[in-house]
């Protein structure tokens, strides 16, 4: 494994790949929950609303995807083609605690979605996007190219050469 930090652009492209995986996971969980509830999962009306248990389940399943991937080989599906890996500073596999901290801090901007009833969907989505941009912008100034969630979890993403 190389000691070279991963450039931000490579991390972001890998994240786009992982977004496709996450969408697929969310769709499968949604289908299973729709079947389990007899098609009454989402209350339709003037404003569709998903129950809190469903939102928590979706978050937990997505968090599990990242946590398990980082613990088993240090890579998500999106990281593999770009030959990058999450590790401790000594190059070892991250601990369960590090993986959980990393995923929770990385997902923290999603809490802004709770502001949607007040701010409206358009402003809320932009707020989440800006927060994530700030989370990753930290990597532009760190010599080891660590994002905010890497600092919080004491991890880093390295290129595999």
C-alpha positions in Angstrom: 0.0 0.0 0.0 1.2 3.4 -0.9 1.7 6.2 1.6 0.3 8.7 -0.9 -2.9 10.4 0.2 -5.8 10.1 -2.1 -6.6 13.2 -4.1 -10.0 14.7 -3.3 -11.3 14.3 -6.9 -10.6 10.5 -6.7 -12.6 10.2 -3.5 -15.5 12.1 -4.9 -15.7 10.0 -8.1 -15.6 6.9 -5.9 -18.4 8.4 -3.9 -20.5 8.8 -7.0 -20.0 5.1 -7.7 -21.1 4.3 -4.1 -24.1 6.5 -4.6 -25.3 4.1 -7.2 -24.9 1.2 -4.7 -26.7 3.2 -2.0 -29.6 3.9 -4.3 -29.9 0.2 -5.1 -29.8 -0.7 -1.4 -32.5 1.9 -0.5 -34.7 0.6 -3.3 -34.5 -3.0 -2.2 -35.2 -2.1 1.4 -38.1 0.1 0.3 -39.5 -2.8 -1.8 -39.3 -5.2 1.1 -40.9 -2.7 3.5 -43.7 -2.0 1.0 -44.4 -5.7 0.6 -44.3 -6.1 4.4 -46.7 -3.3 5.0 -49.1 -4.3 2.2 -48.2 -1.2 0.2 -49.1 1.2 3.0 -45.6 2.3 3.9 -45.8 5.9 2.6 -48.8 7.9 3.6 -49.9 9.6 0.4 -51.8 12.8 0.5 -50.8 16.4 0.0 -47.4 15.7 1.5 -46.0 12.1 1.4 -44.5 11.0 4.7 -42.4 8.0 5.5 -42.6 6.7 9.1 -39.7 7.4 11.4 -39.0 3.6 11.8 -38.5 3.4 8.0 -36.1 6.4 7.9 -34.1 4.9 10.7 -34.0 1.5 9.0 -32.8 3.0 5.7 -30.1 5.0 7.5 -29.0 1.9 9.4 -28.8 -0.3 6.3 -26.8 2.4 4.4 -24.5 2.9 7.4 -24.0 -0.9 7.6 -22.9 -1.0 4.0 -20.2 1.6 4.6 -19.1 0.2 8.0 -18.9 -3.4 6.8 -17.0 -2.4 3.6 -14.5 -0.3 5.5 -13.9 -3.1 8.1 -13.6 -5.8 5.5 -10.7 -4.7 3.3 -11.0 -0.9 3.8 -12.9 -0.4 0.6 -16.4 0.1 -0.6 -17.5 -1.0 -4.1 -16.9 2.5 -5.4 -13.4 2.7 -4.0 -12.2 -0.5 -5.7 -11.9 0.7 -9.3 -10.1 3.9 -8.1 -7.7 1.9 -6.0 -8.2 3.8 -2.8 -8.6 2.5 0.7 -9.6 3.8 4.2 -7.1 3.0 6.9 -5.7 4.0 10.2 -2.6 6.2 10.1 -0.4 3.1 10.3 -2.1 1.6 7.3 -4.1 -1.0 9.2 -7.8 -1.8 9.1 -10.0 0.7 10.9 -11.7 -0.4 14.1 -15.5 -0.8 14.4 -15.6 2.4 16.5 -13.7 4.3 13.8 -16.0 3.1 11.1 -19.1 4.1 13.1 -17.7 7.5 14.0 -16.7 8.0 10.3 -20.1 7.1 8.9 -22.0 9.2 11.6 -19.9 12.3 11.0 -20.1 11.9 7.2 -23.9 11.6 7.4 -24.3 14.5 9.9 -25.4 16.9 7.1 -28.4 14.7 6.5 -29.8 16.0 9.8 -30.4 19.3 8.0 -33.3 17.5 6.2 -35.3 18.0 9.4 -35.4 21.7 8.4 -37.4 20.9 5.2 -40.8 21.9 6.7 -39.5 25.3 7.7 -37.0 26.1 4.9 -38.7 24.2 2.0 -37.2 21.4 0.0 -35.1 23.5 -2.4 -33.2 25.4 0.3 -32.8 22.3 2.5 -31.3 20.2 -0.3 -28.8 23.1 -1.0 -28.0 23.3 2.7 -27.1 19.6 2.8 -25.0 20.0 -0.4 -23.1 23.0 1.0 -22.5 21.2 4.3 -21.1 18.2 2.5 -18.9 20.5 0.4 -17.5 22.0 3.5 -17.0 18.5 5.0 -14.8 17.5 2.0 -13.2 21.0 1.5 -11.2 20.4 4.6 -9.2 17.8 2.6 -8.0 20.5 0.2 -6.0 22.1 3.0 -4.8 19.0 4.9 -1.4 17.6 3.7 -2.8 14.1 4.2 -6.0 15.0 2.3 -8.3 14.1 5.2 -11.9 15.2 5.2 -13.8 16.2 8.3 -15.0 12.6 9.0 -11.4 11.4 8.7 -10.3 13.8 11.4 -13.2 12.8 13.6 -12.5 9.0 13.2 -8.7 9.3 13.0 -8.7 7.7 9.6 -7.3 8.5 6.2 -7.9 7.5 2.6 -4.8 6.4 0.7 -4.0 5.4 -2.9 -3.1 1.8 -3.5 -0.2 1.6 -5.9 
